[in-house]
Amino acid sequence: MFDSLADQMKKDDKETTSNAQRVMLWVGVLAVAVVVFGGLYMGVRMLG
């Protein structure tokens, strides 16, 4: 009968963002993760 606030937020978010925006968001998240973990990996390699 009544939607929870979380359900309403998901519905609103889905309506306001396009597939291209979601893909670009995940590409950005992946790029940041690669840079962070790559930096950590290189830092450990430099120490040893």
Rosetta silent file (secondary structure, phi, psi, omega in degrees, C-alpha in Angstrom):
SEQUENCE: MFDSLADQMKKDDKETTSNAQRVMLWVGVLAVAVVVFGGLYMGVRMLG
SCORE:     score description
SCORE:     0.000 S_00000001
   1 L     0.000  -55.050  179.265    0.000    0.000    0.000 S_00000001
   2 L  -109.579  133.776  175.189    2.667    2.502    1.073 S_00000001
   3 L   -79.091  142.252  174.684    6.144    2.565   -0.450 S_00000001
   4 L   -72.868  164.813 -179.993    9.029    2.804    1.959 S_00000001
   5 H   -62.081  -39.954 -179.953   11.347    5.790    1.676 S_00000001
   6 H   -63.559  -42.731  178.426   14.132    3.584    0.283 S_00000001
   7 H   -62.962  -41.219  179.716   11.837    2.198   -2.416 S_00000001
   8 H   -65.749  -40.009  179.379   10.726    5.699   -3.368 S_00000001
   9 H   -65.251  -41.472  177.812   14.333    6.934   -3.539 S_00000001
  10 H   -62.097  -42.867 -179.821   15.309    4.014   -5.809 S_00000001
  11 H   -64.005  -44.406  179.700   12.337    4.732   -8.061 S_00000001
  12 H   -64.423  -41.883 -178.696   13.143    8.461   -8.233 S_00000001
  13 H   -65.013  -40.756 -179.990   16.835    7.787   -8.920 S_00000001
  14 H   -63.942  -34.550 -178.987   16.020    5.357  -11.698 S_00000001
  15 H   -75.828  -26.959 -173.879   13.784    7.932  -13.378 S_00000001
  16 H   -95.555  -15.490 -179.813   16.328   10.762  -13.210 S_00000001
  17 L  -113.447  139.773  179.332   19.483    8.969  -14.404 S_00000001
  18 L   -88.103  168.697  177.622   19.992    7.483  -17.827 S_00000001
  19 H   -61.496  -38.319 -179.898   21.777    4.238  -18.594 S_00000001
  20 H   -63.038  -39.364  178.825   24.722    6.203  -19.980 S_00000001
  21 H   -65.974  -40.220  178.770   25.073    8.119  -16.707 S_00000001
  22 H   -65.754  -40.355  178.709   25.028    4.891  -14.688 S_00000001
  23 H   -64.212  -44.343  179.585   27.640    3.313  -16.953 S_00000001
  24 H   -63.302  -36.313  176.707   29.882    6.378  -16.687 S_00000001
  25 H   -61.196  -47.324 -178.320   29.521    6.306  -12.901 S_00000001
  26 H   -69.628  -33.071  175.190   30.651    2.675  -12.739 S_00000001
  27 H   -64.636  -41.112  177.507   33.506    3.308  -15.178 S_00000001
  28 H   -64.521  -42.492  178.153   34.654    6.153  -12.922 S_00000001
  29 H   -62.308  -43.967  179.156   34.412    3.998   -9.806 S_00000001
  30 H   -62.915  -42.093  179.512   36.390    1.246  -11.527 S_00000001
  31 H   -63.536  -42.348  178.142   39.066    3.713  -12.677 S_00000001
  32 H   -64.000  -41.663  179.533   39.472    5.134   -9.166 S_00000001
  33 H   -62.878  -41.397  179.418   39.720    1.625   -7.715 S_00000001
  34 H   -64.590  -42.031  179.874   42.414    0.661  -10.238 S_00000001
  35 H   -65.197  -44.570 -178.553   44.419    3.802   -9.474 S_00000001
  36 H   -64.866  -52.137 -177.811   44.154    3.327   -5.693 S_00000001
  37 H   -70.075  -32.479  174.596   44.990   -0.379   -5.664 S_00000001
  38 H   -64.725  -39.816  176.919   47.634    0.071   -8.346 S_00000001
  39 H   -65.044  -41.448  176.836   49.249    2.788   -6.241 S_00000001
  40 H   -63.550  -43.446  179.303   49.212    0.562   -3.171 S_00000001
  41 H   -61.432  -46.795 -179.583   50.690   -2.320   -5.171 S_00000001
  42 H   -66.031  -35.931  177.563   53.461   -0.148   -6.597 S_00000001
  43 H   -64.207  -40.724  177.737   54.186    1.299   -3.167 S_00000001
  44 H   -68.199  -38.466  179.152   54.617   -2.149   -1.664 S_00000001
  45 H   -64.280  -35.968 -179.406   56.786   -3.226   -4.613 S_00000001
  46 H   -69.774  -32.168 -179.251   59.039   -0.176   -4.083 S_00000001
  47 H   -71.178  -35.404 -171.987   59.519   -1.031   -0.389 S_00000001
  48 L   -94.169    0.000    0.000   60.559   -4.626   -1.011 S_00000001
